[in-house]
Amino acid sequence: MKVKELVSELTKCDQELEVLSFSDDQDLVLQKHLFRILEIARIGVAVGERHRGDDLIPTLKFVRSPKSEKIVLIKLLAIF
């Protein structure tokens, strides 16, 4: 999702509501739960390079290189 899409979707909502996120990623889901609720801790911009490790898990290298790009990062917390 692009920033303008996120902003557009959020402006359609009651502006006094809290914003949460969730994930059904198997690595985040606790046993006996269908999904996990995550809280947005902060939103920021970073420069990095998208990368997949040997385990093929997507990650971000915080380096400046020809492949680097500015990326909006949303820090999520599992405890809120």
C-alpha positions in Angstrom: 0.0 0.0 0.0 1.2 3.5 -0.9 1.2 6.3 1.7 -1.5 8.2 -0.2 -3.7 5.0 -0.1 -3.1 4.7 3.7 -3.9 8.4 4.2 -7.0 8.1 2.0 -8.3 5.1 3.9 -7.6 6.6 7.3 -9.4 9.9 6.4 -12.5 7.9 5.7 -12.6 6.8 9.4 -13.6 8.6 12.5 -10.5 10.7 13.3 -10.8 10.0 17.0 -10.3 6.2 16.7 -7.1 4.4 17.6 -5.3 2.7 14.8 -4.2 -0.9 15.2 -2.9 -3.5 12.8 -3.0 -7.3 12.8 -1.1 -10.1 11.1 -1.9 -13.7 10.3 1.8 -14.5 9.5 2.4 -17.9 11.0 5.6 -16.7 12.7 3.6 -14.1 14.7 0.5 -16.1 15.5 0.4 -17.5 19.0 -0.7 -21.1 19.6 -4.5 -21.4 20.0 -5.1 -18.1 18.3 -6.3 -17.4 14.7 -4.4 -14.1 14.4 -2.5 -11.6 16.4 -3.3 -7.9 17.1 -0.4 -5.5 16.7 -0.3 -1.8 17.7 1.3 0.8 15.5 4.0 2.4 17.6 5.3 4.9 15.1 5.6 5.7 11.5 8.9 6.9 10.0 10.9 7.0 6.8 14.1 5.0 6.4 16.6 4.4 3.5 17.3 0.8 2.8 17.6 -2.0 0.4 15.0 -4.8 0.2 16.6 -8.1 0.6 15.9 -11.8 1.2 18.2 -13.8 3.4 19.3 -17.4 2.9 16.0 -18.4 4.5 14.1 -16.3 1.9 12.5 -14.2 4.6 12.1 -10.6 3.3 14.1 -8.0 5.2 15.5 -4.6 4.9 19.2 -3.7 4.9 19.7 -0.2 6.2 22.4 0.8 3.7 22.8 3.4 1.0 23.5 1.8 -2.4 22.2 2.1 -6.0 19.4 -0.3 -4.9 18.5 1.7 -1.8 15.1 3.5 -1.6 13.2 5.6 0.9 10.6 3.4 2.7 7.9 4.3 5.1 8.2 2.0 8.1 5.4 1.3 10.6 6.7 0.0 13.8 4.3 -2.5 15.3 4.1 -3.8 18.9 2.5 -7.0 20.0 1.8 -5.6 23.4 -0.6 -2.6 23.7 
